[in-house]
Amino acid sequence: MKTRMKLMASLKIWIAIYPSITLFLFLFGEALSGLPLYLRTLILTLALVPWVVFIGIPLIDKFFRIGQSPNQKK
């Protein structure tokens, strides 16, 4: 994988993960605060990994494709 492709993949993952984690913690952080850290982390990852893999990244890919000019598409 070329460096540019790795950088773009990293950026897309970050764009999906950061707001997802922030929203999850905003909505459920207080309710989960009484749990031990390892359980909070388990719950967060059980909820967010499928979200990011099946919804977040494909949605971001779609936005990136829309923003490309026709000669940039592969």
Helices and strands as residue ranges (DSSP letters): H 3-32, H 37-51, I 52-56, H 57-67, G 70-72
